[in-house]
Amino acid sequence: MTAPATSTDPRTGVEVRWADPTVLAGRLDLLDDTDLAELEAHSLPARRAGFVAGRVLTKLLLAEVTGRAADAVRIRRHCGLCGSADHGKPYPAEPDALPLSLSHAPGIVLVAVGGPGPLGVDVTEVAATAFEGFERVALTPEERTGNWRHHERARYWSRKEAALKATGVGLSIDPRDVGATRPDRPPAVRHWPLGIPVEDLHLVDLDLPADFRACVAVQHPGPRPQVRCRAWSGSPDSTPPGSSLIRSDTAENSDIGQAMMNSDQITDNRHE
C-alpha cells in the first residue's frame, strides 16, 4: 500500500522518516549552540554520530512539514518526571509545537512528527532481542507463555516502548507491567498501570528494512490518525527504491525496526 506524495496534515496525521545515521552525521551545519553542547556529552563516536543524525533528521522533517528552514528549527528537552531541561523528551522550541519523538538503534535513526496528541516511536533491532532472558525482562507472565521468535520479540518490545514514550514516562514504567497484543495481531496495549485509558492509545506498526521492527503510538481519544513512514531521501516528494510507505492498523510480521535492549541504549532512548 502506498501513500500519496504530499505530506499528511501535521495536526491530524503523523509523518515518520528513517535514515542510516552515516548519511546525516556530517551535517553539523544544522546544529545550534545547544545541540553542540549536548553533542559534547557523548564521547563514543557511534553515539556522537547517532545524536547528530537524530537531531539533523528531526530538523529536516520539521522543516518539511512546517515549511520552515531546517537551520531555523530549535530542539530542546524536557523531562516529564523531574522537569529538567538537561535530559528527557526532545520537543520543538516554538509556539504551538508539533508532537515529536525519535528512536535510535545500530545503523538506523527514526523520527516521528505530528498528530493530534502526545507521540512515541520506537525502532528495535531484531538481533538485539536474541539473548537468553529477554522474556524475563520484557514480557508479562501471560506473554511469556508463547515461544516467540526474535522478530516477534522485537515486535513486542517496539510496541511497548512506543506506547510508554507517548505518555512521557518512558521506561520508568517496567515493560513487564505493560500487556501488548500478540505480535501476529493488530497492535494495541491491553493493560498497563497508568491512568490513561488504553482505548485512547493508538499504535501503528511501521515498515522498515528487514533487520528491524518499529511502532508509533499516539495518545488521543479520537479516531486512529493516519501515519506515513518512508526513508529520508532529501526530497519531501520522492520515495527512494526499497522504502515502503504507510502502514495502518495491521500487524503482519514484516521485517522492520531496531533495538535498544542493552541497558545503555534503554537509558538513552527511554524518554525520546
N, C-alpha and C positions, 0 to 999 in steps of 0.2 A: 504494500500500500504506500503510495507516495503522497506527499503534501504539496500544496500549491507553492509557487515560487516566492510569493510575498510572505512576509512575516505575519504571525498571529498578532491580534490586538494584545499589547503587553499588559493591559489591565485585566483581561479575561483569560488569556492563554499564556502558556509557558514556552519560551524558546530555550533549547538546550544545544550547546556546542561542545565538541570534544576535539582534542588535538594531541599529537605527540609533543611532549614538553620541549624536545630539542628544536622543534620548528620555531618556537616562540621565545626561547630562553635568551636570545641575543637582543631582544627589544627593550634594552634598558632606557631608551629614549622616552618611553611611555611612563616611566616611574617618577613619582614626585618625591620630595624630601622625606615624607612619612614612609613611603614604600621603601626607599633606600635604607632608612633606619631599621625597618623591620627585616630587610634582607640581611643586614649585618648580624642579626641574631642567629642566622643559620651558618654553620661552619662547614658542613659537609657539602661537596659540590652538587651531589644529586638533590639535596634538599634546597640548595640555592636555586638550581635550575627549575625545580618544581614550583618554588614560590614565585619566581619571575614569570613562568609560563601561566600559572594560575591568575596572577594579578593582571598580566597583559591580556589574556583571553577574556577575563571579566570586563576589562575596559573596552575591548574591541566589540564584545557582544552588546554591552550597554550602549555604545556608540551606534551600533547597527539598529537597535530597536527604538532609540530615542532621537536619533538624528544629530546628536552632539558629536563634537570632535573627541576622539579617543584620548588625546593628551589633556583634555579638559575634565575628564572624569576623575573624581576623587573617591577613593575607597578607604573606609575607616572600620574599626572593630568595636564591638560592644558585647560584653559577656552578660547574658541574661541571668546568670547565677549570682555574680558578685558586683556587676555594674562597671567593671574595669573597661577602659579603652585600650589596654595594652594587649589584650587577647580576646578570644571569643569570635562570634559570628561576624563576618565582614558585611558591610552594607554600603550603598552609595550615599555619599555625604552631600545630599541635596534635598530640597523640599519635596514632599510627596514622592519619596524614592520608591522604586520598584523592589519587590521581594527578590532576594539573591541568595544563591547557595552554590558552593563548589566542593569538589572532591578530587583527591589525588590518589594515584596508585603508580607502581613502577611502569613507566612507559606511556602514561596517559594522564591528562587533566580534563576535567569535566566541569562545565559551568551551566547553571540554570538561572534564568532571569524572567520575571514577570509573574502574572497570575493574580487571582483575586484574594489571596491570603498568604500567610506565612509558608515558606518554601523550604524543602530539604531535598538534597540529592546525594546519592552515594554511588560510587563505582568500585567494584570488588574484583580483584584478580582471582580467577578460578583456582589457580595453583596455590594461592595463599591460604586456602581452606583445607589443604591436603595434609593436615597434621593430626596426629593422634590426640584426642581430647577436644576437638572442635565442638562436638555436641555438648560437652560438659560446660563450656564457657559461653556458648552462643544460643542454645536452644532450650525451650521449655521441656519439662518432663514428658509431656504429650508428644512434642515434636521429635524427641529422641527415640521414639519407638520405630521410626522409619529407617530404612537402610539407604541413606541418601548418598548419591554420587557427588563428586566435587562441585560440578556446576550447579547442582541443586542446593548444596550448602551455600554457595556464593549467592544464589538467588534469595535464600532465606536472609542472609546477612544484609544484602543490599536493601531489601525491603524494610528490615527493622531499623537500620541506621538512618535511611532516608526519612522514615516516619519520626524518629526521635529528633533528628535535626530540624524538622519542620516545626517542632514545638519550642525550639530554642534551648532545650536542656541537654540534647545530645546524649552521650554515653555516661552522663551522671546517673542515668537510669540503667539498671542492669538489663541487657538484652534477653537474659533468661526469664525476665518478668514480662516480656512482650511476646504475645502469641500472634504469629502471622499465618496467613493461609499457606497451604502446601505449595511447593514450587510449581506443580502442574495445574494449579488453579488460579483464577483471576486474583491479582494482588490486592490484599487488604490486611488491615490489622484486626484481629479477632478480639483481643483483650489486652489491656495494659493497666498499670497502676496510676495513671494520670486521670485528672478530672475532665479531660476533653473527650466528648463522645467519639467513639471510633467511626460512627457514621459521618462525622464531619471531616474525616481524613481521607483524601483521595490519593491512591497510589497508582502509578503507571510504570510498567517495565519498559526499559529503553533498549533499542537495538544498537549494539556496538560490535567491535571486532570479536572474534570467536574466543579469545582468552579471557573475556570479561563478562560480568553481569552488572546491571545498573538499574536503578529505580529513582523516580522522582515522586515526592509526596507534597501535596498541597492541603493545608488546613483551611477548610471553607465549608460552611453549612449548605451551600447551594449545589448545583449540578457539577459533575466532573468537568474540569477545564480541558481544553484542547492542549496537547503537548506535541511539539515538533522537535525532533532531535536529528542533528546531522553533523558531519565532520566540518571543522573550520576550514574554509577554502580561501579566505581573504576577500571573498565577494559575497554579499548578502543574498544574491540571486542565483548563485551557481552551486551545484552539488557535485563534488568530485566522485569519480567512479569508485564503487565499493562502499560508499556511505549509504546508510539507509535512513529513511525518514519516518515520520510519525508512527507511534505505537499507541493503541488505545488502551482498552482495559483487558486485553488478553494476556495470558501468562504462559505462552508456549515457551519451551526450553530452548530458545535460540541462544547462540553463544554470544556473550556480552561482557561486560563490566570490568572492574578492578578493585584491588583489595587493600585492606589495612588490618590484617589480623594479628600483626605483632604489636606489642604494647606501645612502641614509639609511634607507629602510624596511627593508632587509635587516639593517642593523646593529641596529635597534631590536627586530626580531622574531626574530632567529636562535635565541635560547635559550628563548623562551616556549612 
